Amino acid sequence: MMTAWQGLNLPNPADLKVRMRKLAALDILLCDEDWLRVHRYDAAWQPGLELACIDNGAGDQMFVLFSEIGTIIQGFDHESSLSPHVQKDGCIWPGMYDGMPDSLFRLLQQHSDELGGEDVTFCLWRRVEDHAWLCGTLRDLDEQEALQAGGADFLFGYLGETSRDYIDWAQDYYGLEHDLPLVSVSRIFGGEAVDEQLIADLHPERDADAAMRELQVMGWPVQPD
């Protein structure tokens, strides 16, 4: 049996996609090395599919698969008591996918390896016709226990809602020696095209050409000189 998601408030899929693209674009601008970034977005991951990812480098991941029929969020908190690695049978917690529509479940199965495989402690979904995020009813847990144990709210914490949220996080995570200018970060949050001056304002030592190439691949507008 499925149930409406009762955890941290999440935007609808369209707004979530926009936000995750912004965060991925900012990570590209602030960090030269892809493997060190937390937010990633692939607008052409598979035909008809877009994939966003959060990876904090400490063993915790969240994948968001956007499709024409709906959106799937699947994540793994390595310290969660729901982790398959601490279960006697090594299996995903029973009930995780209860009620997921067949169309979305087939999509999940087709791309399971790319979405974390068996490393799952929470899963949400929302078809285009749905009006709320949904999740399975985890067996032997009440609603509050399931919310606290799965780690979803923890990983959703990386979805900075505002420019200031992102600055507060990135300043510490990337160990920046300069203060990120709010006006420059806000330009990305506003969806503006990136030019060399904006890159220099955010990260003076960043290779502007390399950053713009990466941004173009993910579909972010750029204005090269």
NUFIZA-101834 format. One record per residue: x, y, z of N, C-alpha, C, CB in turn. Coordinates in pm, whole numbers, plus 50000, padded with zeros to 5 digits. Glycine has a CB too. Layout:
<rs>
XYZXYZXYZXYZ ...
</rs>
This chain:
<rs>
500844988150000500005000050000500885012450000499055000050122 500525022049917501295034449914500635044850004501415039749768 501385055550032500875066150116501455079350069501215063550264 500805090350105501325103550069502565106450153500255114550090 503555112550091504795115950162504505126550269505875121050063 504955124050391504685133050503505945139750556504005125450614 507055137850486508305143650534508485158050491509465135550486 509725162250483510075175850444509365179550314511595177350428 508805191450310508075195850192508975196150069507455209750217 508495190349961509245189849837508495197549730509485175349793 509225204249640508545210849528507995200549431509495220449454 507105204849344506605195749242507745192049147505425202049164 507585181649066508695177148981509275187848890508245165748897 508425196348831508945206748742509845216448817507785214248676 509405220748935510215230049014511455223149071509375235949127 511335210449105512495202949154513555201949045512075188849201 513135199448923514075198648811514825211948794513335195048680 514105222948800514715236048786515735238448896513645247148787 515355234949020516265237349131517515228849121515565234549262 517375216249083518545207449077519475211448964518105192949060 518935217048856519785222348748520595234348798518925226448625 519965243048875520665254748929521815250449019519685263749007 521535240949107522565236449201523715229649128521965226749304 523395221849025524445215248947525275225448870523825205048849 524625235748817525355246148745526325253448838524385256248681 525865256548958526735263349053527915254649094525945267449176 527665241749114528775232749149529805232149037528235218549179 529345232248913530275232448799531145244848805529505231848666 530555256148837531295268648839532285269548956530345280248846 531935263149067532775264249186533825253349199531915264249307 533665242449126534555231049145535025225549011533855219949227 536325225048989536865220248863536665205248845538335223448855 536685197648954536665183048947535255177548967537605177149052 534775170248867533415164848874533235155648994533095157148746 534225147649026534075137649132533955143949271535245128049130 534315156749283534205163649411532885170949428535345173349427 532105171749321530855179149327529765170849395530405183349186 528835177749455527705171149522526495170249430527335178649650 526255180849353525065181549268525445179349121524345195049285 524725170349055524965167748913523635166948841525775154748893 523665170748713522435170148634522785166448491521665183648639 522095156548438522305152148300520965153348227522855137448294 520865163548142519615166348072519365156747957519605180448020 520365149247916520215139747805520755126147847520955144747677 520365121847965520905109548022520535097347937520385107548165 519275096047904518765085447818517645091647736518265072847902 517285085747621516165091347545514915092747631515865082547423 514435104947643513225107547721513425107847871512215097447689 514695106847916514965106548060516035116748097515415092548103 515815123648207516805132648265517125127648406516305147548266 518375128948445518805123548574519555134048654519685111148553 519125135848778519825144448872520355135748986518895155848926 521455140149044522085132149149522655141049257523175123149091 522555136549380523255142549493524155131849552522255148349602 525425134949566526395125449621527325133449711527205118049507 527225131249842528015139449934529415134149958527305140450066 529805123549888531145118249901531395110550029532105129349892 530355108950110530505101650237529685088950239530095110550354 529225084750121528465072350112526975074150102528755064050229 526525086850094525095089750085524775095249945524665099950195 523725090049885523375094149749521865095349733523935084149647 521485103849638520075104849599520005106949449519365116449675 519135099449384518945100449240517505104949213519255086949170 517355113749116516035118149074515925115748925515785133049110 515025106948887514835103248747513565110048697514755087748729 513715118848599512595126048540512215119548407512945141148521 510945116248391510485110148267509165116548225510335094848282 508685112748108507425118248058506235112948136507265114947911 506385101448203505245095848276505285099148424505215080848258 506425103748473506515106948614507955108048661505795096648695 508105110148790509415112448851509615102748967509555127048899 510825097348976511195088249085512365094249162511565074049030 512265094349293513375098349380513785086049461512975110349474 515035082449450515525070949526516835074649593515695058449435 516945071449722518135075649794518645065349893517865088249865 519855068149941520525058950033521315066950135521455049249956 520945065050261521685070550375522465059050436520715077250481 523785059550427524585047950466524515045050616526025049950426 524045054650696523915052450840522495048550879524335064950916 521615047350782520225044150812520055029950862519365046350689 519145028350955518825014951004518035006950901518035015851134 517605013450793516895006550686517835001450578515865015750625 519105004150590520054999950488520054984750472521455004750524 520034979950349520124965350326521384959350387520094962350178 522414967450404523684962250455523604958350603524764972450435 522584963150673522464959450815521284949950838522304972050901 520634945650730519554935950741520114921650731518474938350631 519534912450803520024898750800519944892550660519234890250897 518884896350585518734890650452519384899050344517284888850421 519914910650381520584919250284519644925250180521654911650215 518364925650208517374930150109516894944350139516174920550105 516344950750037515694963750055514524961950152515214969549919 514304971650237513264970750339511914967750276513194983650421 511194957950328509904954150268508904965750272509314942050342 508194967250161507204977950149507734990250080506704981650283 509024990650050509645002549992508925006849863511124999849963 508514997149782507905000449653506414997049647508634993149543 505824994149761504414990549762503585002049703503934987249906 502744998649608501865008649548502455016449434501435018049651 503745014549404504315021749292503655016849163505865019749286 503185025949078502545021748953503485013148869502105033948873 502935003548799503734994348720504635001648621502824984648645 504125012248560504905019448460506175025348520504075030548397 506075030948640507245036648706508145025648762506815046048819 507535014848812508355004048867509184997448756507464993548935 508604995848638509384990248525510544999448490508484988148401 510295012448493511345022148465512455021148569510765036448461 512055019848693513045018448801513865005748783512345018248937 513214994748750513934982148732514904982848614512954970748711 514484989448508515344990548389516634997748419514604997748277 516595007148512517765015448541518235014048685517445030048511 517965002648745518275000448885519745002748917517874986548925 520624997348835522054998448864522515012948868522854990748759 521965021248779522365035348773521735043548884522005041248639 520725037848950520025045049057520355039449194518525044449034 521505033449206521975028749336521845013949361521245035749441 521195006749268521064992449286520274989049412522434986049293 520854980649496520204976549621520444986349735520674962749661 521254996549711521515006549815520355016449818522875014049790 519315012949892518095020849898517595021450042517005014949805 517345033650091516715035050222515445043650215517695041350322 515195049750099513915056650078513635057949929513925070650145 512355058649897511945060149758510605067549753511835046149687 510525077349665509305084949642509015085049494509415099349698 507775087349458507435088449317506235097649298507145074649256 506085102149176504945110749143504695110248994505195125449190 503555104748954503175104848814502735118848774502055094548785 502685121548644502305134948599500905138548644502405135848447 500045128448662498675131248703498495131848854497755120848646 499525128648930499425128949075499545143149129500495120049138 498965145549245498995158849306499865159249432497585163249340 500555148249460501435147749577502485136949554500615144849708 503585138149629504605127649627504085115849708505965132849685 504375103849658503885091649721505055082549759502915084249628 504815073549851505855063949891505175051249940506785070050002 505945040649952505425028150002505225028850154506355016549966 504425019650205504225018550350505205008150402502745014650387 506255012750468507315003650514506794994750625508545011550562 507004981950611506454972250705507174972550839506514958350646 506404970450944506904969851081507404983351133508014959751091 507094994351061507475007651106506245016651101508625013451019 506095025151201505035035051188505555046451101504555040151328 504665055551068505015066150973506185074551021503825075150950 506205078351148507275086651200508605079251200506935091351341 508585066551236509825058651235510385057851093509565044451290 509515055750995509955054750856510575067750809508785050950765 509965079050846510495092050805511885094550865509545103150848 512035091250992513305093951059514405084351016513115093251209 514025071950989515035061650964515595061850823514465048250991 514795065850726515225064550587516285074350541514065065950500 516375085950605517395095750568516995105250457518625088850527 515715105050417515295113750308515445128550344513845110850270 514945132450460515035146550499516485151050508514335148850632 517375142150550518805145250555519335148750416519595133350615 519045140450317519545142950183518795154350113519455130250099 517525156050147516805167450092517415180650141515315166750130 518145180050250518795191950301519835197750206519445188950432 520265189850108521205194850007520495202549896522005183249948 519175203149899518405210149796518155224549838517065202949770 519235232349846519105246149889518025253549812520435253349874 517115259749886515965266249821516295280249770514805267049917 517225287149837517525300949801519025302649775517075310449913 519355314049719520765317349695521555317249825520895331149626 520965322749930521645323150059521855309050115520855331750160 520855300350097521015286350141522235280050074519745278050108 522365282249944523475276249870524805282049917523305278349719 524865294949935526105301349979526535295850115525945316649987 525595295150208525935290150342526495276050336524695290450433 525955267850245526435254150232527775253650158525405245550160 527835259950041529015258749954530255265150014528725265049819 530075276050086531215282850146532005273250235530735295050228 531295265150309531935255550399532365242950324530985251850513 531485237250243531795224550178533025225650088530595219750097 533085236250008534205237849915535405245049977533745245349792 535285249050104536385255550173536865268050101537525245850188 535925276050056536265287849976536975298350062535005293849912 538015304050006538765314350077538195328250049540235313850037 537285329249952536645341949922535145340549948536915346249775 534515351549977533075351550000532335351249868532655363850083 531405342049857530605341549735529665353549731529815328249727 529685360949621528795372549612527335368349592529235381849498 526475373249677525065369649670524455373149536524295376449780 524825384649481524235388849355524595379249242524685403049319 525795373749245526235364449139525535351049151527755362449144 525445345649273524725333149293523255334949257524865328249440 522695346549289521295349249259521045349549108520865362449321 522045353249031521875353248886521685339048834523085359748817 522405329548893522215315448855520845310648901523335306448915 520455314349023519145310449072518025316648988518985314649218 518355327648922517385333848834517395328148693517625348448828 518295318448668518355311948538519085319648430516985309248492 519895329548468520585337748369521705330048298521145350148436 522005334648178523125328948103524435332548173523125334147957 525405323548162526705325448227527695331248128527225312048283 528415341548171529495347148091530785346548171529185361848048 531895350548111533185349348177533255357848304534295353448083 532615369348304532665377948421531955371548539532045391548391 530835365148512530115358448620530965347048678528775353048571 531635339748592532505329048639533625334548726533095321248520 534225345648681535305351848756534815356948892535915363348676 533595361848897533045366749023532835355449122531735374048998 532455343749071532185332349159533445324549195531185323149093 534325323149097535525314949117536635320549028535245299649085 537425330149079538415337148998539425327948927539155346649084 539665316148983540665307348925540065296648833541455300649035 538755297048813538085286848731538395288948584536555287148755 538665277748512538855278148368537495280948304539475264748314 537315293148253535995297248204535545288948084536025311948165 536455285947992536075278147875535625264147914537255277247776 536355257948005535995244448049534635244648120537075238748142 534415254648204533135255648275531985257548177533165267148375 532175265948078531115268447981530795256047899531495279947888 531815248347866531565235947792530695226447873532885229047754 531005225148001530205216348087528775221548101530855215048224 528645234648115527315240448129526485238148002527405255348160 527115239347887526395237147762525915222747750527275240647644 526735213347796526345199247790525085196847874527495190247840 524985203547989523805201548073522645210648033524165203948217 522855218447928521775226547876521625240147940520515219347891 522645244648014522575257948076523035268547975523445258548206 522325279747965522715290047868524025296847904521625300547856 524865299347805526125306247825526265317347722527325296347816 527115327047754527415338047665528925339447651526785351147716 529555331047570531005332047555531385345047485531545320147475 532545350247521533025362647457533385359947311534245368447532 
</rs>
